[in-house]
Amino acid sequence: MYFLYPAFLFALLSLAIPVVIHLFNFRKYKKVYFSNVQFLKEVQERQASRRNLKERLILAARLLTLLFLILAFARPYIPGAQNANAGKQQVISVFVDNSYSMETLNREGSLLDEAKRRAKEIASAYNINDRFQLLTQDFEGKHQRLLSRDEFNDAVDAVKVSSQSRSLQQVISRQENLLQNQPGAARSVFIISDFQKTEMINQ
């Protein structure tokens, strides 16, 4: 079991509060006057076990209430298949189509500008220690190396329109060539093009 906010587990220390209350609250004595001491002894023996059970149930209720409240804030979860790559460094290859068709304008600028924004959004969704490949229609040698997230964002900003035009299969093959050299890492492929959608392939 894992916790989304494990820092809240420090609040488990507060479970000591009901215990302290239990120890002091139930030790308050009241003076009751009896003319017959033997009668007092019989009353005490008859009620002792019942009183102890009541006190323990109250203590258990308080502890469970606090425990469930803390767990609710910590948000426990059991990782499934989609969390199999948790904790493993990921390598992400992002293709940004910079062909002439990406010069088409829309309400937010050119399609190339939109593709750049989406590429940065993809990078921001991953951890800071993950590594990225930026690929464009140019198939430049520098696009074969892995970048940090900041380097990736800078490289995306530098992308310009190109006269080159590659097929989808060429792009995927180029991405796979790099990813095959990263054994043990979780690998993902993104393609952003003027068909105006983003595809992702997990490997």
Protein Blocks (a to p, Z undefined) as FASTA:
>chain_A
ZZfblmlmmmmmmmmmmmmmmmmmmmcccddddfblklmmmmmmmmmmmmmmmmmmmmmm
mmmmmmmmmmmmnopadddfklmmgoiacdddddddfbfklmpccfkbcfklmmmmmmmm
mmmmpcfkbccddddfkopaklmpccdfklmmmmmmmpccdfbdcdfklmmmmmmmmmmm
mghiacddddddfkopacdddZZ
